[in-house]
């Protein structure tokens, strides 16, 4: 089983309209609503690729209950809710269909007390041994949680569960202290941590070395449409996807993480992980619905992924 941990999930609503007019009352004939958050996206993609996943989420209030209900009923996934007093956020995206232009409104997440943090840790410690791989996804809703990933990664290692860290900023810096097995920053996130642009092959190699020097075994540097740089045990690959018709790239990095988590679980060779990970990201971008991809489509794209030694 692949366990995902999402500290700041959301009710993720998209409203479809013709044109956004500030100050006007605008009616929509269509909207979608899914359980949002990077880890829930990973769990959804893991299931779509034919593997088992459980989604652990920090949730609170009626919106938190809505998130749990959608994970369990809509996505058909086991959910482990970590209840707090604060309210789970809602993210509302307005999509102007003719222009395919998105405007997103992000609410703040809940505050979390010290007692709630200890309960979160205890619940994770109980659930972790059921998993083979655990992914830690996204940023935290409260600065009091910024050291949480490091704490949970250490618990995962003690339980012989392989930890993957996919976050940025202070959470990434803190989480590295616990030496996760894999990290997956995108180029902007890595630049923010390292403080220099990754605009040359040499700079990207320096970035990968930075993570390896901090105890990370598998580094996946996401380059968006250009694929990803993947490095493990002295083997470095550049994986580039074929051209696709992009519909919605949101969640493509999470689909990539899902495929790598499966690859770690099944002990795939690095090249197979690279192909399937980049293909999963591309397949996700071909549909509006996040994480609703098929194994058959991913395998077809994977056959067209270009791999070169980097």
Secondary structure, DSSP 8 states (H G I E B T S, - for coil): -EEEEESS-EEEEEEEES---TTS----SEEEEEEESHHHHHHHHHHHTT--EEEEEEE-HHHHHHHHHIIIIIS--EEEEEE-SS--EEEEEEEETTTTEEEEEE-------HHHHHHHHHHHHHHHTT-SEEEEES--SSGGGTTHHHHHHHHHHHTT-EEEEE--HHHHHHHGGG--SEE--BHHHHHHHHSS---SHHHHHHHHHHHHHTT-SEEEEE-GGG-EEEEETTEEEEEE------S--TTHHHHHHHHHHHHHHHT--HHHHHHHHHHHHHHHHTSSSTT---HHHHHHHHTT-EEEE-
